[in-house]
Amino acid sequence: MKIKRVLNASLIMALLMFCFTGTVFAREPANSSLFSVMPAFSYSRYPWVDITSEENTITTPDTENYGMSFVMGLKFFDKYGASLNLTIDDPKFQKMVDFAGTITAYDLILKFDIHTFGGNVIWDPISAKPNPIPNGYDFKTQFNNVSLLYRWDNLLGESFGLLAAVGISYSSINMPLEYQVRNKYRENLPELLYPGFGNVKANLWGFSMYFDSLTPLMEMTKEQRFLSMLRFEYIPLDLDAWIYTDFIIGIFGKASYDNESLKWMAAQNGVASISGINSAPDVNALFMRYTQVLGIKKVWDVGLNARIGLAIGGEGLLEWFSGFTDDFAIKYDAFSIGPTIRFTAKF
């Protein structure tokens, strides 16, 4: 998904919410499972990033480092997903979503998480290793995650002010990284000493957990919200604490490497080949994403049964990706911090 498409999707999501909400300001909306899960949209900026996995490279992130999250019910996605430019790249995951929609849309959530970032990578001037990127490397990339979740907090019988869901995730990663030597597995290539640099792509299935204290308030009356366990009792603005937690782990799938980079490594190290040049290596890959947000939220009643919810807070985003063969490994470990805003509507 390109950056412009993502920005357009966010604007369309906000417009759709406001338009639908406006139509019900003065009347009770008809019961419809289309909105059994209130759609929500988040936007985050990350002005501070710490990449801890670099050994011979130095990455300078650019200013276009932001994240987006879209949460909706399956029927809402079926009807408006195309308008929002939200697509599922993996056909098997799309079939699973389609199958889930034929059974029931109630308490099933579809969540898209997008992290767009880029920057410039240079080889560390003090590194004694051969430089695979003498002119530096500019990149712009995007991590995409989509999760099909079941909301299980409703099984408790009453709302405690915290949405809880668990399900299956699909992650798409595309990132230029250093190819680091695996000293532990150098029996096959005893002379291999010098690392390389190239692109890495991975598509991984896994599991997802999601918690949010904004969405449940959209289902409560003003009196019920007053009794919410996360309410700030001594603030006259009737604010609540906002807690948002998201965890994704990808463990099943494939990763592919840049064969030209492997050839460069082979030439620098004086060996005939490195695994992956003549055939695709058997690559092990793992991905983990953890998001934690703390902030404040506010819900407004704008009709008989329509509400608008807004939350702001500070977000910490941890992303970790690792892949390896017997001869080399790649790793990405970054922690990002920045402000975030979340909007949702019940109509």
Secondary structure, DSSP 4 states (H G I P E B T S, - for coil): --HHHHHHHHHHHHHHHHHHHHTTTTSPPPP-GGGSS--EEEEEE-SEEEE---SSEEEEE-S--EEEEEEEEHHHHHHHTTTTT---S-HHHHHHHHHHHHH--TTEEEEEEEEEEEEEEEE-TT--S--S-TT-EEEEEEEEEEEEEEE-GGGGSS--S-EEEEEEEEEEEEEEEEEEE-GGG-SS-TT----EEEEEEEEEEEEEEEEESSGGGGGS-HHHHHT-TTB-TT-TT--EEEEEEEEEEEEEEEEEE-HHHHHHHHHHHT-S--TTSSS----EEEEEEEEEEEEEEEEEE-SSS-EEEEEEEEEEEEEEEEEE-SSEEEEEEEEEEEEEEEEEEE-
